[in-house]
Amino acid sequence: MARGRRTDLKTAALVMELSESGLSHVQVGERLGLASQTVDGIVNGDFGWGKIAERSVFRRYRELQNQTLEADARDLAHEAFKQARIALPKASFYQAVIGGATLIDKARLLAGESTQNIEVHTKLEVEGLDKLSDLLSQRLLSNDVSKQDK
C-alpha cells in the first residue's frame, strides 16, 4: 500500500521518460530523489499510475519532457562534435572511421532518413533465378555433349 505523499504528475512523467531511455529504476530514483519502489510502482502502473498515465495531462507532460530531453541531447551532440573535430588529428584510423560512421548515422536519423538498408528478395525472384540456373546448366551440358561428338 502506498505511504506518504503521492508523486506529482510532472515527476512521474519524468520517471517514465528516464526509465524508457534505459536507466534502471534505481538510477531513476537516485536521479530524482525517489525510492526505487516508487519508481517501480509508477513504471509498472501500480497504485493507480496505470490510469493516471492514460490521462491527457500526463501525456502532455511526457511530450514536453521528451522535447526538452531531445533539445538537450542536440546541444550535447553539438558540443561533442566540436570536441571530435579538435581530437580528430590525434585519432587512429579505426577511431576516425567509427566516429565518422556514427556521426553519419546520427545525422541521417535526425534528418528522418533510414539508418538501416535491408534488401528483401521474394520467392518469385528466387524461383526466377532457379529457372535461369537450370537453363544455363542445360545449355552448358548440351555444349559439352556437342563438343564430345566432334
C-alpha positions as CSV (number, residue, x, y, z in Angstrom):
1,M,0.0,0.0,0.0
2,A,1.3,3.5,-0.8
3,R,2.6,5.6,2.0
4,G,3.4,9.2,2.3
5,R,2.8,11.9,-0.3
6,R,1.8,11.0,-3.9
7,T,4.5,11.9,-6.5
8,D,3.4,14.8,-8.7
9,L,2.5,14.2,-12.3
10,K,5.5,16.1,-13.7
11,T,7.9,13.9,-11.7
12,A,6.0,10.7,-12.6
13,A,6.2,11.6,-16.3
14,L,9.9,12.2,-15.9
15,V,10.2,8.8,-14.2
16,M,8.6,7.2,-17.3
17,E,10.8,9.1,-19.7
18,L,14.1,8.3,-17.9
19,S,13.1,4.6,-17.5
20,E,12.3,4.3,-21.2
21,S,15.6,5.9,-22.0
22,G,17.4,2.9,-20.5
23,L,18.1,3.9,-16.9
24,S,17.3,1.3,-14.2
25,H,14.7,2.0,-11.6
26,V,17.4,2.5,-9.0
27,Q,19.2,5.1,-11.3
28,V,15.9,6.9,-12.0
29,G,15.2,7.0,-8.2
30,E,18.6,8.3,-7.4
31,R,18.4,11.0,-10.1
32,L,15.0,12.2,-9.0
33,G,15.3,11.6,-5.2
34,L,12.6,8.9,-5.2
35,A,12.6,5.4,-3.6
36,S,13.1,2.7,-6.2
37,Q,9.8,1.2,-5.0
38,T,8.1,4.4,-6.0
39,V,9.7,4.3,-9.4
40,D,8.7,0.6,-9.8
41,G,5.1,1.5,-9.0
42,I,5.0,4.3,-11.5
43,V,6.6,2.3,-14.3
44,N,4.6,-0.8,-13.7
45,G,1.3,1.2,-13.4
46,D,0.7,0.1,-9.8
47,F,-1.3,2.2,-7.2
48,G,-3.4,3.8,-9.9
49,W,-0.4,5.0,-12.0
50,G,-1.6,3.0,-15.0
51,K,-4.9,5.0,-15.2
52,I,-3.1,8.3,-14.4
53,A,-0.6,7.6,-17.3
54,E,-3.5,7.4,-19.7
55,R,-4.7,11.0,-18.9
56,S,-4.0,13.7,-21.5
57,V,-2.3,16.0,-18.9
58,F,0.2,13.2,-18.1
59,R,0.8,12.5,-21.8
60,R,1.4,16.3,-22.4
61,Y,4.0,16.4,-19.6
62,R,5.8,13.5,-21.2
63,E,5.7,15.2,-24.6
64,L,7.2,18.4,-23.1
65,Q,9.8,16.4,-21.3
66,N,10.7,14.5,-24.4
67,Q,11.1,17.8,-26.3
68,T,13.4,19.1,-23.6
69,L,15.4,15.9,-23.5
70,E,15.8,16.0,-27.3
71,A,16.9,19.6,-27.2
72,D,19.4,18.8,-24.5
73,A,20.7,15.8,-26.5
74,R,21.2,18.0,-29.6
75,D,23.1,20.6,-27.6
76,L,25.3,17.9,-26.1
77,A,25.8,16.4,-29.5
78,H,26.8,19.8,-30.9
79,E,29.5,20.2,-28.2
80,A,30.6,16.6,-28.7
81,F,31.1,17.3,-32.4
82,K,33.2,20.3,-31.6
83,Q,35.4,18.2,-29.4
84,A,35.6,15.4,-32.0
85,R,36.8,17.9,-34.6
86,I,39.6,19.0,-32.2
87,A,40.6,15.4,-31.4
88,L,40.4,14.1,-34.9
89,P,44.0,14.6,-35.8
90,K,45.1,12.5,-32.8
91,A,42.6,9.7,-33.6
92,S,43.7,6.4,-35.1
93,F,42.3,5.3,-38.4
94,Y,39.9,2.9,-36.6
95,Q,38.6,5.7,-34.3
96,A,38.1,8.1,-37.1
97,V,36.2,5.6,-39.2
98,I,33.9,4.5,-36.3
99,G,33.4,8.1,-35.2
100,G,32.6,9.3,-38.8
101,A,30.2,6.4,-39.4
102,T,28.4,7.1,-36.1
103,L,28.1,10.8,-37.0
104,I,26.7,10.0,-40.4
105,D,24.2,7.5,-38.9
106,K,23.0,10.1,-36.4
107,A,22.8,12.8,-39.0
108,R,20.6,10.5,-41.1
109,L,18.4,9.7,-38.1
110,L,17.9,13.4,-37.3
111,A,17.0,14.1,-40.9
112,G,14.4,11.3,-40.8
113,E,16.3,9.1,-43.3
114,S,16.9,5.4,-43.0
115,T,19.8,4.2,-40.9
116,Q,19.4,0.6,-42.0
117,N,19.1,-0.6,-45.5
118,I,17.7,-4.1,-45.9
119,E,17.3,-5.9,-49.2
120,V,14.4,-8.3,-49.4
121,H,14.0,-11.0,-52.0
122,T,10.7,-12.5,-52.8
123,K,10.1,-16.2,-53.5
124,L,9.3,-15.2,-57.2
125,E,12.7,-13.6,-57.6
126,V,14.4,-16.8,-56.2
127,E,12.3,-19.0,-58.4
128,G,13.2,-16.9,-61.4
129,L,16.9,-17.3,-60.5
130,D,16.4,-21.1,-60.2
131,K,14.9,-21.3,-63.7
132,L,17.7,-19.3,-65.1
133,S,20.2,-21.5,-63.4
134,D,18.5,-24.6,-64.8
135,L,18.6,-23.2,-68.3
136,L,22.2,-22.3,-68.0
137,S,23.0,-25.8,-66.7
138,Q,21.2,-27.4,-69.6
139,R,22.9,-25.2,-72.1
140,L,26.4,-25.9,-70.7
141,L,25.6,-29.6,-70.6
142,S,24.4,-29.6,-74.2
143,N,27.6,-27.7,-75.2
144,D,29.7,-30.3,-73.5
145,V,27.9,-33.1,-75.3
146,S,28.2,-31.4,-78.7
147,K,32.0,-31.0,-78.2
148,Q,32.4,-34.6,-77.3
149,D,30.5,-35.6,-80.5
150,K,33.1,-33.7,-82.7
